[in-house]
Amino acid sequence: MRPPMVQGDEPMTRIILTPIIDVALTLVIMLLITAPMLAVADLEVDLPPAHVRDAEDEVFVSITLDAGGNVAVDELVLADPQALAAAVRDRLAASERENLLVVVRADSRLPHAAVRSAMSAAREGGAVRLAVATRQGDRP
């Protein structure tokens, strides 16, 4: 059983912060020492240089989606957007190049689902390589 409290003894109501701070600082020092060791690679690697190629240098099929819902494959404006897969299939068959790049150019106001469905239709049409056209960041 617990002995009765003596009148005048109050229970300790504050937390001693010194041990908590000591532990926290010790952990920080350990992380500062071990972090550089984790970042160093075990093997010497000479990474190859990367070259950026403009899409204009390559022959590609362009799928254009405007804000009004109109769809065009290259210069051919489709009357029915459901015919996109067939139009892409015809354009890829007419090309003598294998694995022709298909670039989707969509208005920024279009919902993401419309771009996704156009890309799915391009896949159904036989497109293997797909890209989404964007505007350069420094242009207005």
N, C-alpha and C positions, 0 to 999 in steps of 0.2 A: 504494500500500500504506500501511497505517497504521503510523506510527512506534511502536516498542515503548514501553510505559509505563515511566516512570522510577519506580524504587522510592521509595515514600513519597508519591506523588501518588495521592489517593483520588478516585474519581469523585464528582460532586455528587449527593447523594441526597435533598435537600430541595427542595420546590417553593416558589418565591417567590410569596407570596400578594398582595403589594401591587398588581401590575397587574390581577389578577383582581378584587380589591375595587374598584379604580378603575373598571373597565369596568362592574361590577354597579351601583355607585352612579350612574354616568352614565346607565345605562339607566333606573334608578328615577326619577331627576330628569326625564328626557325624558318618561316615562309620566305623571308628576305634572303636567307642564306641558300635555301634549296631551290628557289625558283630559277635562278640562272643556270643551275646544273641541269634542270629539266629541259631548258630551251636549247641546249647545245646538242647537236646531232652527233651520233656515234660514228657516222660514216662521212667521208669527204665526198661531196656531190657537186659536179659541175652542171648546173641547170642549163638546158638549151634556151637560146633566145626565142622570144615570141614575136611574130610578125602579124600585124593587123592588115587584113585585106579588105578593100572596099567592095561592097556588093555590086557596084556599078561595073567592076571589071569582069564580072562573071555573067554568063547568060542565065536567066532565071525566068520563072513563071510568076507573074504578079497577080495576087488576088486582092482586089480593092473593095473595101466596105465603107460606104459613106454614112453620114448621120441619119439619112432618110431611110436606110435599110436596103438601098440598091447595092447590087453585087456585080463586079466586073472581073473577068479573067483576061489579063493583058488589056487589049483594046476592045474586047467583046463584052458589051453590057448584057447581062442575063435578064430575061423577062421574068423567069421563075427562079428565085434563090435556091429552090430544091434541086435544080439542075446543076449545081456547083460541082458535085462529084463527077458527073459525066463530062462537064466542060474541062475539068482538070485532067481527066483521063484522056480526052481527045488531044489536049495540048501536049501532054507528056508523050503520047504515041506519035505525034507529028514531029517531035524533036528527035534528032539522031544521037543526042547525048544521053548517057546513062546516069541515073541518080541526079536528075536535074533539080536544082534548088527551087523551092516554092516559097515566095515571100508574101506574107499577109500584111497588107497595109490597111489599117483600120483607123477610123476617126476616133479621137480621144474621148468623145462623148458617148460612144457605144458601150453598152454593158459588156462585161467580161464574158458572159455566156454567149454572146453573139460571135465573138472572136473564137471562142472555144469550139463552137459548132462549125464555124468555117474551117478551122484546122482539122476537125474530125472528118468533114466532107472531103478535104484535100487528101487525108489519109485513105479514105474510102476510094478516092480516085487514083490511088497508086503512088502518092507522094511519099518519098522516103526521107528526104531532107527538107525540113521546114524551118522558117525563120520569121520573126516578127519585126517589121520595120519600125524604127523609132527616129525621132528628131534629135539632132545633136544638141547637147546641153547649152552651148554658147550662143545658139541662134534664138531669136525671139519667137 
